[in-house]
């Protein structure tokens, strides 16, 4: 069901030919609707801690950054809006359950799921609730979006086994697609379909206009991570120790990567020639995008559930060993690391040469170039 509180002043977003965002913005999980985890701009060689913000619970959510604001959820039941320059709290939205979902900021609104089984639409400037949509179970994945016939739509998966398409203006349901188990990740959007994996071990592509099944592939293992779409292919790992590239046009597996007997929970970053992803084997892997052959890997001291972000010639990611890592995209050489001391399951957000990431210690950290 849905509840409409106030939709005054909510204008429709015009369709665009490209999802590329300005260097100063990271408006959603993985940066863009295709979920490829690539940021514009450059990162400093040795980032400095610019500010930190303490919440009252672990942070699994990943940040969204628009203009001078950072939006991030916490297991303390709040979604926070922070000043990007200082980390000062601007507002906080209170919920009855933890917010592990990562927010989407779109056209002056913030959309975020919560463990209370609801998707919320909030006013970005004030945190005022505009509407909420109730599903049958908790929402851990991030929302995504698309435009159809001039109308902006929001996509969200739930642990009630369903993918929902909602009108962004009102929160009313346009269509629902049902799977056989939990939907943990965010649906990726490209080429007129939403593609996502289910914990039922199936990769789905659903037509955006009406929610009909366009493609499915029996993977045979739970897919908890989000899928990245590039060149008509879906890139993702699963719980039975393999990372796959599936050709959605041909309907076949393009390649499979398997090194050790550990699951893959991290969502990948995809560049023009490489795919990067973390594993519970405590490594960040870099493979060739064309055939999945290994290029390099970097070992950490803990599992890597945090999803990497590529920015220029660098890759940033967190590990359960309590460190945030910056490595060379070319050869995987560690360039810098920052020891927080608690697991980092949150995925970095990168905008305007800065890194924002949450940690299980309940703190949001921002790194960049310190101006004296």
Buried (B, 14 or more C-beta within 10 A) or exposed (E): EBEBEEBEEBEEBEEEEEBEBEBBBBBBBBBBBBBBBBBBBEBBEEBEEBBBBEBEBBBBBBBBBBBEBBBBBBBBBBBBBBBBBEBEEBBBBEBEBBBBBBBBBBBEBBBBBBBBBBBBBBBBEEBEBBBBBEBEBBBBBBBBBBBBEEBBBBBBBBBBBBBBBBBBBBBEBBBBBEBEBBBBBBBBBBBEBBBBBBBBBBBBBBBBBEBEEBBBBEBEBBBBBBBBBBBEBBBBBBBBBBBBBBBBEEEEBBBEBBBEEBBBBBBBBBBEEBBBBBBBBBBBBBBBBEEBEEBBBBEBEBBBBBBBBBBBEBBBBBBBBBBBBBBBBEEBEEBBBBEBEBBBBBBBBBBBBBBBBBBBBBBBBBBBBEEE
